[in-house]
């Protein structure tokens, strides 16, 4: 018998937790009181549902029973103190009854207000009526039990019970109503502040995304015009000289533009696509710079399907060429790599150009990379900049290793 009751309660409790996680499940619950409770839970705001679910999970099973026992002990102690202070009004049994009725009534009201403050505020007069009514009913039952337990005659009980019930019930009900209405007001104000804070955070995130997207559109629109003009000028010069490298440079430029056009259509791309775009770009620059540039691109196969913001790696490689290799008389080497590092993935762009000291502070490109990493992965991602070995510069992108892979559309 007890096992069946325990199973019924556990199933109902899990059903309520599921509804708090997904309100649409309320319509699928069994008709009757279970669906009524589920629909009331579904009407809560997302924040209220989240908080109530966390509270319910915390106080499950044995933890709940222990908490109830502790509160019963506390309320009984309050009842004893009440009896000691009002010996003429209460005996010990009545004090215990009043203490527990008042205490558990206040506790249930507190929980109701805390997790459903909006509804309580809309129906505050109804709330007061229910509290006073329940307190009066509780006082009526408690006083009846106490009088019967003491062997009072039925005439005495009939004569005294209404006054005792009304006096105790109305007094305790009014006190509970004042406390719960005050708590309702505090909780509603707190909820409004939380809602405003969430709205402000959402607005900041939206503005941040708009700024980042605007900068990305600008970056896409640019595709470094000086790079295109210089490359096309180099093609024209080589063609006029009849050099065979003109065809190679044109082919590499076409590959780069084709790859960049593909990446422009998506905010997130596979790391393999980003590495292919970078390699096409470096081939173009190799044809232009000749022996002044050497490069290597290395992407382990397990990381090929990792998702990253589009053109984020190209920005760092362009930065290395523009600020590191091109200003250097001897040129240098650019190495692009990626590897696992604990619970993160490190994507590195390293050059042996003129070094970090000659790099103009920050730059719009680097700031764009930081902002897009923040929007994509929050504090779990980072852009690290530091000197390379000897001369040169190193830029590292760090992203979480466990991320959702998204294939570019």
Beta strands, then each sheet from edge to edge (+ up, - down):
strand 1: 268-270
strand 2: 293-299
strand 3: 307-309
strand 4: 332-341
strand 5: 344-351
strand 6: 382-387
strand 7: 393-400
sheet 1: 1+ 3-
sheet 2: 2+ 4+ 5- 7+ 6-
end
